Amino acid sequence: MPARPRPSRPARESQHETSALMMPSDENARGHVFGGTILAMMDKAAAVSAMRHARSPCVTAAVDHVDFRTPIRVGDLIVLKSSVNRAFRTSMEVGVKVFAENVLTGERKHTSSAYVTFVAIDAQGQPRPVRPAICETPAERRRFEEAGIRRKWRLTHRYKKLTPEEVRL
């Protein structure tokens, strides 16, 4: 019996936005918000996008290309935006952007970005197929293409043992 084609879903349906006010409990010794706090928030926002797309539970498989561009301060409103960039057979790449907003002035700065890979799972915790993402805009098509390039790099380097020459900076 041939496999049923997987129905597709527009990438825009996975979009998610959330925010949180950074409090003193989020502060590190330098007076900025802990990077780990931001990473946890990014993972949660990305998980929502992945589950919206897959319509099933999803688990984090990888977090890569995280960059912290500018510090976030206590009192800032953190705004996270996430969306599925591309769906593969059982996995999805989700892009996450973080913005810090000064709620008194309205000024908003892009502070962090990351790509998070999720795997959709079934009731037994095993990977399950996900539907393809439909790109409707030039930006979605660009993210789709770039996600394929990043996936190829991830898979090539996943368990690669580095030579001493590759380790040297």
Secondary structure as the mmCIF struct_conf table of DSSP 4:
data_model
#
loop_
_struct_conf.conf_type_id
_struct_conf.id
_struct_conf.beg_label_comp_id
_struct_conf.beg_label_asym_id
_struct_conf.beg_label_seq_id
_struct_conf.end_label_comp_id
_struct_conf.end_label_asym_id
_struct_conf.end_label_seq_id
HELX_LH_PP_P HELX_LH_PP_P1 PRO A 2 SER A 8
STRN STRN1 ARG A 9 PRO A 10
HELX_RH_3T_P HELX_RH_3T_P1 ALA A 11 SER A 14
STRN STRN2 HIS A 16 LEU A 21
HELX_RH_3T_P HELX_RH_3T_P2 PRO A 24 ASP A 26
STRN STRN3 GLU A 27 GLU A 27
TURN_TY1_P TURN_TY1_P1 ALA A 29 ARG A 30
BEND BEND1 GLY A 31 GLY A 31
STRN STRN4 HIS A 32 VAL A 33
HELX_RH_AL_P HELX_RH_AL_P1 GLY A 35 ALA A 54
BEND BEND2 ARG A 55 SER A 56
STRN STRN5 CYS A 58 PHE A 68
BEND BEND3 THR A 70 THR A 70
STRN STRN6 ARG A 73 ARG A 73
TURN_TY1_P TURN_TY1_P2 VAL A 74 GLY A 75
HELX_LH_PP_P HELX_LH_PP_P2 ASP A 76 ASP A 76
STRN STRN7 LEU A 77 ALA A 87
BEND BEND4 ARG A 89 THR A 90
STRN STRN8 SER A 91 GLU A 101
TURN_TY1_P TURN_TY1_P3 VAL A 103 THR A 105
STRN STRN9 ARG A 108 ALA A 120
STRN STRN10 ILE A 121 ILE A 121
TURN_TY1_P TURN_TY1_P4 ALA A 123 GLN A 124
BEND BEND5 GLY A 125 GLY A 125
STRN STRN11 PRO A 127 PRO A 127
HELX_LH_PP_P HELX_LH_PP_P3 ARG A 131 PRO A 132
STRN STRN12 ALA A 133 ILE A 134
HELX_LH_PP_P HELX_LH_PP_P4 CYS A 135 CYS A 135
BEND BEND6 THR A 137 THR A 137
HELX_RH_AL_P HELX_RH_AL_P2 PRO A 138 HIS A 157
BEND BEND7 ARG A 158 TYR A 159
HELX_LH_PP_P HELX_LH_PP_P5 LYS A 160 THR A 163
HELX_RH_AL_P HELX_RH_AL_P3 PRO A 164 VAL A 167
#
